[in-house]
Amino acid sequence: MKLYPPHFLLISVIAMLAIGYIYSPSNPKNIFLMSTGWVLIVSGLTCNVIAANQFMKAKTSIIPLTESSFLVKKGIFRFSRNPMYTGMTIFLIGLCVILNNFYNIAVIIGFFLLIRNKFVMKEEELLKETFGEEYLSYIKKVRRWI
């Protein structure tokens, strides 16, 4: 079975909830942290929905490490070359804030590094091969994350 970024996101969420259960902080939940966390979670999900819709409109593959038929550079992709991965990371940061548990930062770092090394770097090579100069021009203008 091939694992994709949403699988790793789910694994990370489960790990964070388990860590939160095992190493529950003694300080009470605070409304500011809860509100901030939910704003981050909704923002992360919004990035994913917008990016997925742009992939569908362009009729190109959303599946990582498959050949793309179109280089999406408009909309949210004007600000980040990887808005879906950025959104997933923002989602995890929001969950970390809500859970108010410092140990969960390790899960976020692990998720980020795994996505970067297993998907982003390989996808960039594939996009360079597929789109050549168009992609090279795009990466000069748009950051990898945010």
Secondary structure as GFF3:
##gff-version 3
##sequence-region A 1 146
A	DSSP	alpha_helix	5	22	.	.	.	ID=ss1
A	DSSP	alpha_helix	31	57	.	.	.	ID=ss2
A	DSSP	three_ten_helix	75	78	.	.	.	ID=ss3
A	DSSP	alpha_helix	83	99	.	.	.	ID=ss4
A	DSSP	alpha_helix	104	115	.	.	.	ID=ss5
A	DSSP	pi_helix	116	120	.	.	.	ID=ss6
A	DSSP	alpha_helix	121	131	.	.	.	ID=ss7
A	DSSP	alpha_helix	133	141	.	.	.	ID=ss8
###
